């Protein structure tokens, strides 16, 4: 029994993996139900092997983890549903798309989306960027008639890459603090690593996959494909002006970015800081953006007030389903994490006789795959590697980069981000694995290679 107990985190991980694949991929249960059963199952295994967990608590722990997930993503996803519905059906998304195309041409539509997501994700959380740009990707597909696979990949790649490499986003900011790397140097090196990584994972992989996988538009976030395609062919005069069209995105980005910058880099008077922190909270910022988008929808549609309200309610119903699935995916990952799988794996890898940068990447990568949370994986690896910083022959900022790269690898069923991309993008499970899971893995590997190459040429030690 002691031998089994010593290996219980691996047993827990195996049980969780088998359950989620069996229930969702093979038996084809609704994602929320399959994830809930898998999370309960992991809780039961934890109760069997770990004395601090009881069978009576397994269900309550799962519910608490689900509630914690909803606390983080519930309001943003519901407001994102309103923003997406409103921007798509008011024609605002089409106005932005046509402005991109008039500037860069149809052949470079992917470059416009890639650059937008990369830049926006530096001051804004990944999920917020995806909420805001997914409607543009759908509208771009409706306008051009193809390349939805490519548009989803470039939006995801740009946002995910900037999010794990470039402060002031919280992940690299926290890791930099843990290992004692200066923020300025981390930002500079982060941009140097993020650019080639985002290019490879977004434009190169996206164009390659697009030639092999054609993902159709499907109804999601309360908007039908027929309505989307009809809006794509409206006369330009029937669309909102560019400033009004882009205003919800600009408001959300400016408010969240201001809060992020103030929190991480500046020290204004307390009252001003409190106001900025309130307005820049993603719940508040996306609510403001949703209100603005909704009234643009009302202005540029022929709906009466009651019908407009009904349409927004339908969007909220769709958003509620997405929020529930996303939060339960996070709860499944949290129950795996409660087994101690992260520390178990990290402890086994810490003493490997390989270079410190590769060791840090490997720890973050394996912990990420096992428990789902990129943030937890990054902080676990940072805590283990921090005492070894003095042995580095390169600048500590490179250590931040490899930890961020490893922590981004192979987003799958135990990561709430997987479900967010799947549901908001209107993808199947297999399509999400081929797009999102694959590109997060490419980001991790190409990020490591970029760091090793850059640190060899410019060690900055």
Secondary structure by P-SEA (a helix, b strand, c coil): caaaaaaaaaaaaaaaaaaaaaacccccccaaaaaaaaaaaaaaaaaaccccccccaaaaaaaaaaaaaaaccaaaaaaaaaaaaaaaaaaaaaaaaaaaaaaccccaaaaaaaaaaaaaaccccaaaaaaacaaaaaaaaaaaccaaaaaaaaaaaaaaaaaacccccaaaaaaaaaacccaaaaaaaaaaaaaaaaaaacaaaaaaaaacccccccccccccaaaaaaaaaccccccccccccaaaaaaaaaaaaaaaaaaccccccaaaaaaaaaaacaaaaaaaaaaaaaaaaaaaccccaaaaaaaaaaaaaaaaaaaaaaaaaaaaaaaaaaaaaaaaaaaaaccccccaaaaaaaaaaaaaaacccaaaaaaaaaaaaccccccccccaaaaaaaaaaaaacccccccaaaaaaaaaacccaaaaaacaaaaaaaaaaaaaaaaaaaaaacccc
